C-alpha cells in the first residue's frame, strides 16, 4: 500500500507518499481500506518531530479516517467486512489501509457521506470527552471556546448549543466570527482586536465562563482563570501558546475553580473505547438529525498532504481539511 511517510522531520515538504508494507489486524482489530483522513494539529507536530506516535501504533500521521472494513482480526464481534465506518486512531490515517481497534470504530452517521465522515471522530471524541465527560457542561451554563473556527471549535459550538448552553468564542477576524455565529455562537470575540476577559465580562454581566476549552495553553493561563466563573472549569487541550505559565492559586481558590489538562491520543485503548461509545450514544443521533454537522473547509488528494498541512499553518481555514485517497 501507499502511505504518507516522514523520512526526516521538517516543513510540509517533509511529507512523502511512499510504498510501505500492508498492516495486518491482530486480536480485536479490523483492517480498514481508507477513503479519507483529516488533518489535525497533532499531525503537524509529528511532522516537525515533536510528537511521536504512542508505542505500538502506526508510524504514519493521521488521527482519524473513514473507509470500509476489509478484514477482521480474531475476537472481533459486531462488525463485518464491507461495513462503512469512521474511526479514532493513534496514528496511520494518512494511508490506503489502517488497522483499528474495534472499540474505536463508529458507523458513518446518517446523512453524512463516507469521505466527510473522516472529519468527525477526532473532534467529536475530543469535544465530548472534555466538555461533557470531564468539565460536565450543563444547560444554561456559558462555554468559552478558544479557536472557535477550528475543527474542534466548530464541533464544540454545535454540541454546546444542542444541550442548551450559551457559547462564547474567540477567533481571528470578522469572517471567522461570522462562521461561528452561523453555527450558533452567541458571544463573538476577535482575539486580534479585543481582550476576551473584558468582552466576556461585558456579555455575562461579570459572571464569566463556566467552562473554557483552551487550545492555547501557557499564554492564556492567567487570563483564562480571570475569565472563569465561580465554580468554573478550565480544560486545556492544546499548547499553541507555550507549555509553562504562572498560575495564581489564590485566584483559583477564590473562584472554587478547577484547571484540567488532557490528551486523547495517548489514552489507553479502553478509555478511548469508552469515549467512542459515549460519542456514538450522544453525538451520533444529533448528527443524524441534522442538529450537528461536520464542517469541512476543503479536501485535497492524500499524496498532496503537504497542501493540507500548509492550510492549517496559514490559519485561514474554518473547520476541517480532508485528505482523500486517490481512486478510493
C-alpha positions as CSV (number, residue, x, y, z in Angstrom):
1,X,0.0,0.0,0.0
2,X,0.9,3.7,0.0
3,X,1.1,6.0,3.0
4,X,2.4,9.4,3.9
5,X,5.8,8.9,5.5
6,X,8.1,11.3,7.2
7,X,11.7,10.4,6.3
8,X,13.0,13.4,8.1
9,X,11.2,16.0,10.3
10,X,10.6,19.4,8.7
11,X,8.1,21.6,7.0
12,X,5.1,20.4,4.9
13,X,7.5,19.2,2.2
14,X,8.7,16.5,4.6
15,X,5.6,14.5,3.9
16,X,6.3,11.8,1.3
17,X,3.7,9.5,-0.4
18,X,5.6,6.2,-0.5
19,X,5.0,2.5,-0.8
20,X,5.0,0.7,2.6
21,X,4.1,-2.8,4.0
22,X,0.4,-3.6,4.4
23,X,-0.8,-3.7,8.0
24,X,-2.3,-6.9,9.4
25,X,-5.1,-6.8,12.0
26,X,-4.4,-8.5,15.3
27,X,-6.6,-9.6,18.2
28,X,-9.7,-7.3,18.5
29,X,-8.7,-5.3,15.5
30,X,-10.0,-4.7,12.0
31,X,-8.4,-3.6,8.7
32,X,-10.0,-0.6,7.1
33,X,-9.5,0.5,3.5
34,X,-9.2,4.2,3.9
35,X,-11.3,6.6,1.7
36,X,-10.3,9.8,3.6
37,X,-8.5,11.1,6.6
38,X,-8.3,14.6,8.1
39,X,-5.5,17.0,9.2
40,X,-5.1,17.7,12.9
41,X,-2.6,19.9,14.8
42,X,-1.0,16.8,16.2
43,X,-0.1,15.7,12.7
44,X,1.8,19.0,12.2
45,X,3.7,18.4,15.4
46,X,4.5,14.8,14.4
47,X,5.8,16.0,11.0
48,X,8.1,18.5,12.8
49,X,9.5,15.8,15.1
50,X,7.8,17.0,18.3
51,X,5.0,14.4,18.8
52,X,5.9,10.8,18.3
53,X,3.1,8.2,18.0
54,X,2.4,6.1,21.1
55,X,4.4,2.9,21.3
56,X,3.0,0.1,19.1
57,X,0.9,2.4,16.9
58,X,1.4,3.2,13.2
59,X,4.3,5.4,12.5
60,X,2.3,7.4,9.9
61,X,0.4,10.5,10.8
62,X,-3.4,10.6,10.8
63,X,-5.6,10.5,13.9
64,X,-8.9,9.7,12.2
65,X,-10.2,8.1,9.0
66,X,-13.2,6.9,7.1
67,X,-13.4,3.8,4.9
68,X,-14.6,0.2,4.6
69,X,-13.7,-2.8,6.7
70,X,-11.8,-5.4,4.5
71,X,-10.7,-7.9,7.2
72,X,-11.5,-8.8,10.8
73,X,-8.9,-9.9,13.3
74,X,-9.6,-12.6,15.9
75,X,-12.2,-11.9,18.5
76,X,-14.0,-9.1,16.7
77,X,-17.8,-9.1,17.0
78,X,-20.4,-6.6,15.9
79,X,-18.7,-5.6,12.7
80,X,-18.5,-7.2,9.2
81,X,-16.4,-7.0,6.1
82,X,-17.8,-4.3,3.9
83,X,-19.1,-2.1,6.7
84,X,-18.6,1.6,6.1
85,X,-17.0,3.1,9.2
86,X,-15.1,6.1,10.6
87,X,-12.5,5.6,13.3
88,X,-10.5,7.3,16.0
89,X,-6.8,6.4,15.6
90,X,-3.5,6.7,17.5
91,X,-1.9,7.2,14.0
92,X,-1.9,5.8,10.5
93,X,-4.8,7.6,8.9
94,X,-2.7,9.0,6.1
95,X,-2.6,5.7,4.3
96,X,-4.5,3.5,1.9
97,X,-5.1,1.0,4.8
98,X,-5.0,1.1,8.6
99,X,-5.5,-1.3,11.5
100,X,-8.1,-0.1,14.0
101,X,-9.1,-1.5,17.5
102,X,-12.7,-2.5,17.1
103,X,-13.6,-0.3,20.1
104,X,-12.6,2.8,18.2
105,X,-14.9,2.2,15.2
106,X,-18.0,4.2,14.6
107,X,-20.7,3.7,11.9
108,X,-21.0,6.5,9.4
109,X,-23.7,8.8,10.8
110,X,-27.0,9.1,8.9
111,X,-26.9,11.8,6.3
112,X,-23.1,12.1,6.1
113,X,-21.2,10.7,3.1
114,X,-18.3,8.4,3.7
115,X,-15.4,10.8,2.9
116,X,-16.9,13.6,5.0
117,X,-17.3,11.2,8.0
118,X,-13.5,11.4,8.3
119,X,-13.9,14.9,9.7
120,X,-15.8,13.6,12.7
121,X,-14.0,11.1,15.0
122,X,-11.2,13.2,16.5
123,X,-13.3,16.4,17.0
124,X,-16.4,14.6,18.3
125,X,-14.3,12.5,20.7
126,X,-12.2,15.4,21.9
127,X,-15.1,17.8,22.4
128,X,-17.5,15.3,24.1
129,X,-14.8,13.8,26.4
130,X,-13.5,17.2,27.5
131,X,-16.6,19.5,27.6
132,X,-19.1,16.9,28.8
133,X,-17.4,13.9,30.4
134,X,-14.7,15.9,32.2
135,X,-16.0,19.5,32.6
136,X,-19.7,18.5,32.8
137,X,-21.1,21.5,30.9
138,X,-24.8,21.8,31.8
139,X,-27.7,23.5,30.1
140,X,-27.8,27.3,30.9
141,X,-24.1,27.5,31.5
142,X,-21.6,29.5,29.4
143,X,-18.9,27.9,27.4
144,X,-15.9,29.8,26.1
145,X,-14.1,28.2,23.1
146,X,-10.8,29.5,22.0
147,X,-10.3,28.9,18.3
148,X,-14.0,28.8,17.5
149,X,-13.4,28.4,13.8
150,X,-11.1,25.4,14.1
151,X,-12.3,21.8,13.7
152,X,-12.6,21.4,17.5
153,X,-14.3,24.8,17.8
154,X,-16.9,24.3,15.1
155,X,-17.9,21.0,16.8
156,X,-17.8,22.5,20.3
157,X,-20.1,25.3,19.4
158,X,-22.7,23.0,17.9
159,X,-22.7,20.4,20.7
160,X,-22.9,23.0,23.4
161,X,-25.8,24.7,21.8
162,X,-27.5,21.4,21.3
163,X,-27.5,20.8,25.1
164,X,-28.8,24.3,25.8
165,X,-25.5,26.2,26.8
166,X,-24.5,29.7,25.9
167,X,-21.4,29.8,23.7
168,X,-18.7,32.4,23.5
169,X,-15.8,32.1,21.0
170,X,-12.6,33.7,20.1
171,X,-11.4,33.8,16.5
172,X,-9.3,35.9,14.3
173,X,-11.3,38.3,12.2
174,X,-14.9,39.1,11.2
175,X,-15.2,36.3,8.6
176,X,-14.3,33.5,11.0
177,X,-16.5,35.0,13.7
178,X,-19.4,35.2,11.2
179,X,-19.0,31.5,10.5
180,X,-19.0,30.8,14.2
181,X,-22.3,32.8,14.5
182,X,-23.8,30.7,11.8
183,X,-23.1,27.6,13.8
184,X,-24.8,29.1,16.9
185,X,-22.1,31.1,18.8
186,X,-23.7,33.8,21.0
187,X,-20.7,35.9,22.0
188,X,-18.1,36.7,19.3
189,X,-14.7,37.9,20.3
190,X,-11.9,38.9,17.8
191,X,-8.8,38.0,19.7
192,X,-6.7,40.2,17.4
193,X,-8.7,43.3,18.4
194,X,-10.4,42.6,21.7
195,X,-9.5,41.3,25.2
196,X,-11.5,38.2,25.7
197,X,-11.6,38.6,29.5
198,X,-13.2,42.1,29.2
199,X,-15.6,41.1,26.4
200,X,-16.8,38.0,28.2
201,X,-17.3,40.0,31.4
202,X,-19.5,42.5,29.5
203,X,-21.5,39.8,27.8
204,X,-22.1,37.9,31.1
205,X,-22.6,40.8,33.5
206,X,-19.3,39.9,35.1
207,X,-20.1,36.3,35.7
208,X,-17.6,34.8,33.3
209,X,-17.5,31.4,31.7
210,X,-18.5,28.2,33.5
211,X,-16.3,26.1,31.2
212,X,-13.4,27.2,29.0
213,X,-12.0,24.9,26.3
214,X,-8.4,26.1,25.6
215,X,-6.0,25.2,22.8
216,X,-3.5,27.9,23.6
217,X,-2.0,26.9,26.9
218,X,0.5,29.0,28.8
219,X,0.0,32.3,27.0
220,X,-3.7,32.3,28.1
221,X,-3.5,30.6,31.5
222,X,-3.7,33.7,33.7
223,X,-6.4,35.4,31.6
224,X,-8.4,32.2,31.4
225,X,-8.5,32.0,35.2
226,X,-9.7,35.6,35.3
227,X,-12.4,34.7,32.8
228,X,-13.7,31.8,34.8
229,X,-17.0,32.0,36.7
230,X,-17.3,30.8,40.3
231,X,-17.1,27.0,40.2
232,X,-15.7,27.3,36.7
233,X,-13.7,24.6,34.9
234,X,-10.8,25.3,32.6
235,X,-9.8,22.4,30.2
236,X,-6.5,22.8,28.4
237,X,-6.2,20.6,25.3
238,X,-3.5,22.4,23.3
239,X,-0.2,24.2,23.8
240,X,0.0,26.5,20.8
241,X,0.9,29.4,23.2
242,X,3.6,27.6,25.2
243,X,3.9,25.0,28.0
244,X,4.9,26.9,31.1
245,X,2.8,29.6,32.7
246,X,2.2,31.1,36.1
247,X,-0.9,30.0,38.0
248,X,-2.3,32.2,40.7
249,X,-3.7,29.7,43.1
250,X,-5.3,32.4,45.2
251,X,-7.4,33.4,42.2
252,X,-8.3,29.8,41.6
253,X,-9.3,29.3,45.3
254,X,-11.4,32.4,45.3
255,X,-13.5,31.1,42.4
256,X,-13.5,27.5,43.7
257,X,-12.4,26.7,40.2
258,X,-10.5,23.8,38.5
259,X,-7.8,23.6,35.9
260,X,-7.6,20.3,33.9
261,X,-5.3,19.3,31.1
262,X,-5.9,16.3,28.8
263,X,-4.8,14.5,25.7
264,X,-6.7,11.9,23.7
265,X,-4.0,10.2,21.5
266,X,-2.1,8.6,24.4
267,X,-5.0,7.3,26.4
268,X,-5.3,3.5,26.9
269,X,-7.5,1.7,24.4
270,X,-10.2,1.0,27.0
271,X,-10.5,4.7,27.7
272,X,-10.7,5.5,24.0
273,X,-13.4,2.9,23.6
274,X,-15.5,4.3,26.4
275,X,-15.3,7.8,24.8
276,X,-16.2,6.4,21.4
277,X,-19.2,4.6,22.9
278,X,-20.3,7.8,24.5
279,X,-20.0,9.7,21.3
280,X,-22.0,7.1,19.4
281,X,-24.7,7.3,22.1
282,X,-24.9,11.1,22.5
283,X,-23.4,12.8,19.4
284,X,-24.3,10.5,16.5
285,X,-28.1,11.0,17.0
286,X,-27.6,14.8,16.8
287,X,-25.7,14.4,13.6
288,X,-28.3,12.1,12.2
289,X,-31.0,14.6,13.0
290,X,-29.0,17.4,11.3
291,X,-28.7,19.3,14.6
292,X,-24.9,19.0,14.4
293,X,-22.9,18.7,11.2
294,X,-19.3,18.3,10.1
295,X,-17.7,21.5,8.9
296,X,-15.2,20.9,6.1
297,X,-13.1,23.7,4.7
298,X,-11.5,21.8,1.8
299,X,-10.4,18.5,0.5
300,X,-7.1,17.7,-1.1
301,X,-5.6,14.4,-2.5
302,X,-3.8,12.5,0.2
303,X,-0.5,12.4,-1.8
304,X,-0.7,16.2,-1.6
305,X,-1.0,16.2,2.2
306,X,1.6,19.0,2.4
307,X,-1.1,21.3,1.0
308,X,-3.4,20.4,3.8
309,X,-0.7,20.9,6.4
310,X,0.1,24.3,4.9
311,X,-3.6,25.3,5.1
312,X,-3.6,24.7,8.8
313,X,-0.3,26.5,9.3
314,X,-1.6,29.5,7.4
315,X,-4.7,29.6,9.6
316,X,-7.2,30.7,7.0
317,X,-9.4,27.6,7.3
318,X,-12.7,27.1,9.0
319,X,-13.4,23.5,10.2
320,X,-11.6,20.5,8.9
321,X,-9.2,19.9,6.0
322,X,-9.7,16.4,4.4
323,X,-7.2,14.2,2.7
324,X,-8.8,11.9,0.0
325,X,-7.2,8.6,-1.0
326,X,-6.8,8.5,-4.9
327,X,-9.3,6.2,-6.5
328,X,-11.0,5.2,-3.3
